[in-house]
Amino acid sequence: DWVMRDHIAEALVQIRQQVGVEQVILGLSGGVDSSVAAALIQRAIGAQLTCVFVDHGLLRLNEGDMVMDMFAGRLQARVIRVDASESFLSRLAGVSDPEAKRKIIGGLFIEVFKTEAAKLKANNAEHRGATFLAQGTIYPDVIESGGAKSKKAVTIKSHHNVGGLPEQLGLKLLEPLRDLFKDEVRELGLALGLPPEMVYRHPFPGPGLGVRILGEVKKEFADLLRQADAIFIEELHNFTDPATGKTWYQLTSQAFAVFLPVKSVGVMGDGRTYDYVVALRAVQTSDFMTADQAELPYALLKKVSSRIINEVRGINRVTYDISSKPPATIEWE
Ligand code: XMP
């Protein structure tokens, strides 16, 4: 629509004015906000933007390739994919405390990103001088960091964000989504040509599967979880609620599988199995501060369960999480 076209035109002019002939670096995660920011900035300044996509090895099935296809492929953006999965896995070895895991993942993420940003800055130094760091900060993030957060006496979970990073890197900030609410960001993304699957994606935590594998993170566990999770998400898209005409993916705010590192006995063919368990989690919420477990249709749960058990060798039991937040949280760690 014309309001959005106007808004885009204005944003493009503003970005070009602010950036001039300088270079911009953006940390691409595959999430909605950084994706829309990347698409917008790319439209404004093309090859002056370099996206850095840090793959920590804890992404969902095919996620890294999808991000690359979209940005390097369809949008023709400059994207550096850093495959850091081995570093992440080796630093996580033997660590099972959730907060310790979060700190390791968040810290290493920033380390890897900084190294890439410093390389790019050095490459550009003699030609272009200073450089910008672009972030997909949206209006609710701006409000949240304005003090409301400090009211909380206890940290339930430490979320990693890149606060202080621009100063440390000697970069200026570019935040073209700062005035927008989430629904406006999605609309902007669609108008910029991002596919609805990307724009309406459920949120995914920064530490990724690292907080969905209970206890110690191992590659073997991540591989099993990725397969189970992909089946769950696929079936949420396949099942439609007749009353609303919406899919169960659309009717839930967040849904995913969780890997439980315990083994239970099962039977398959004429053999006994002794394999791992996954839990399915699906919630409905408007603000993620409180949430209700989704009342998924039993037929959907049955389909997902039988597919996971039949298709994922190494998992022989599937459970459904029926806890609300509070007292449970959405993620299991
Ligand atoms: P909880 O589990 O606290 O999750 O009920 C609320 C929302 O926050 C997301 N979440 C995170 N996001 N880094 C993130 O970027 C994190 O460490 C993190 N922990 C939880 C969670 O996915 C849910 O949407």
Residues whose N, C-alpha, C, O or C-beta is under 5 A from the ligand:
A	BS01	XMP	K157 S158 H159 H160 P203 F204 P205 G206 P207 F288 T329 I330 E331
